[in-house]
Amino acid sequence: MTITALPTGLYAEVLSFYGHQMQKLDGRDFAGYAATFTEDGEFRHSPSLPAAHTRAGITAVLEDFHRKFDARKIQRRHWFDHTALSQASDGSITATSYCLVLTVHADVKAPEFGPSCLVHDVLVRGADGELLLRSRHVTHDHVFPA
């Protein structure tokens, strides 16, 4: 296996980006989460749903998806780990991470695990040099191709 060296600090920068981004998602700041994408970003988080495009589209999809949780007192947490990065000649970064979603119900102490996912991202630099997602495609481990 060949692993190409990345610029110093890039891995830590990507992990910090994910930490801030997932806290926005888990805190139900969907507009803040969508702002971590490029204006024309693409987001596909569930194999049964079509991809969302643009920040407004991503916000709308997340608001609609999370309505099913409104009647229940739950907290969801997205845990990213084993992130593998590669950088293309155009400066874009491909990242693949394992993600485990935990759901904690107000009346149950033990968390509910799942889904287990693989997250495929393409990150780029915005005008101010900040990392932004150009695309995120999430596959669920329990869904096998036909």
Long-range contacts (C-beta under 8 A, 24 or more apart in sequence): 4-86, 4-87, 6-85, 6-86, 6-87, 7-87, 10-85, 10-87, 10-93, 11-83, 11-85, 13-131, 14-83, 14-85, 14-93, 14-95, 14-123, 14-131, 15-80, 15-83, 17-123, 17-131, 18-80, 18-83, 18-97, 22-77, 22-78, 22-80, 25-62, 25-78, 26-75, 26-76, 26-77, 26-78, 28-66, 30-58, 30-59, 30-62, 30-63, 30-66, 31-55, 31-59, 33-58, 33-59, 33-62, 34-58, 34-59, 34-62, 36-132, 36-133, 37-132, 37-133, 37-134, 37-136, 38-124, 38-126, 38-132, 38-133, 38-134, 41-132, 41-133, 41-134, 41-135, 41-136, 42-134, 42-135, 42-136, 42-137, 43-133, 43-135, 43-136, 44-136, 44-137, 44-138, 45-136, 45-138, 46-138, 46-140, 47-139, 47-140, 47-143, 51-137, 72-105, 72-106, 73-105, 73-106, 73-107, 74-103, 74-104, 74-105, 74-106, 75-103, 75-104, 76-101, 76-102, 76-103, 76-104, 77-101, 77-102, 77-103, 77-104, 77-111, 80-119, 91-124, 91-125, 92-122, 92-123, 92-124, 92-134, 93-121, 93-122, 93-123, 93-124, 93-131, 94-120, 94-121, 94-122, 94-123, 95-119, 95-120, 95-121, 95-122, 95-123, 96-120, 96-121, 97-121, 99-138, 114-142, 115-140, 115-141, 115-142, 116-140, 116-141, 116-142, 117-141
